[in-house]
Amino acid sequence: MEVLSVIGLLIILLVGWMIWSKLTWKTIMVGSDIRSEESIKDKYRLYKSENIRCRLKKEVQTPIVTGVNPVVSNHVDPNASSSILKLLVHRRDIYKVNQLKY
């Protein structure tokens, strides 16, 4: 009985932390090619120099397997493997970002 209550408490804490984390950081920019990633990195450096709480998050998308029978034709689409770079800003520093734009 105690084990179930501990597991339930851990699940509640984990879900609460995930919700809090989603509400704390806001996505400002998203890019998937080299040019946009450089632009995002430039903005990141600018925001850091202005003492704006921000972070970069890179998400790698898994490749898509094509073919009817995976044993016979296990071809991976080379263009499907890509990554997305995101610039996240702390929700309390969004106003600082808006002030920089003007």
Stockholm file with secondary structure:
# STOCKHOLM 1.0

chainA/1-102         MEVLSVIGLLIILLVGWMIWSKLTWKTIMVGSDIRSEESIKDKYRLYKSENIRCRLKKEVQTPIVTGVNPVVSNHVDPNASSSILKLLVHRRDIYKVNQLKY
#=GR chainA/1-102 SS CHHHHHHHHHHHHHHHHHHHHHHHEEEEEEECSHHHHHHHHHHHHHHHHTTCCEEEEEEEECCCEECSCTTTCCEECTTTCEEEEEEEEEGGGHHHHHHHTC
#=GC SS_cons         CHHHHHHHHHHHHHHHHHHHHHHHEEEEEEECSHHHHHHHHHHHHHHHHTTCCEEEEEEEECCCEECSCTTTCCEECTTTCEEEEEEEEEGGGHHHHHHHTC
//
